[in-house]
């Protein structure tokens, strides 16, 4: 298993954990179930997962993901993308 892969474990207040020393080499995040903590837990999981993805991606793939996230496209081929570049061109 990838040692850097983030793993998430959930437990309630009354749970007992039996974790071996080998398991502790992994990147495990433990979360306690709590009524008001769902958003905080989701944010922590997203942050940790994003950091992991950012670490393993090669530079070109990272740049492609960023390009897609930003919704950019080039004006040099306006026939592509269904002609939407014409709608945003400076001449209109």
N, C-alpha and C positions, 0 to 999 in steps of 0.2 A: 504494500500500500504506500502511496505517496505520503511522506512524512509531513509535507507542508499543507496537505489537503485539510481544510477546516472541517471539523466534525462538531455536531451540536447534540447535547444531551439535555433532556428535560426531566425534572424531578419535582416532587412536592416536598413540603417541609419535613414530612415524616419518613422520607425514603432513606434507605441506607445504601451506600455504594460499595461494591467490592471491585476495586480497580487494581490491576496488577502493575508492577513497575514498568513492564514493556508497553503497556497502554499509555503511560504518561509521556512517552517520547512523541506521541502524536499531538497534534494541535487540537485539543478538545476544549470546547467552551461549554460550561455547565450553566444552565438557567433554572431558576426556581419558578414554578408556576405562581403567579401573583396576579390578582385581578387587574390592577392598574398598570402593569408592567408590559403589556403586549406590544405597545408602540416602541418602547425602549428596546425590548428584545429584538423586534423586527429590524430596527435601525442598526443594532449591533451585528446581527446576522448579515445584513446587507453590506455593512462596512467591511466586515471580515472577508466575505465572499468577494467583494470588489477588489480588495487588496490582493487576495489569492490570484484572481484572474489577471490582474495587472502584473503580477510577478511572473506568471507562466507564459503570457502571450509574447510571441516574437514581435519586434518593432513594426513590421509591415501589417500584421494582423491587428495590432493595437491601433495603428493609424487608420485602417479600414473601418474598424468598429467606431472610432471617433467620427470619421467622415459620415457614416450612416446615421449616428446619433444626432449629428448637427443638421442633417437633412440637406447637405450642400449638393450642388451639381454644377457642371460647367456650362457657360454660355456659348462655348465654341461649337456645340452640337445641339442646337435648339430643336431639331427634329426628334430627338430622343426625349424621353420622359413625357410623351404625349403632347409635346409642343408647349409645355408650361413655361419654358424660358421666354417665349415671346410675350407672355403676360407680365413678366417682370423686367423686360428690357427697358433701357433708358428712353427709347423712342416712343414709348406709350404713355 
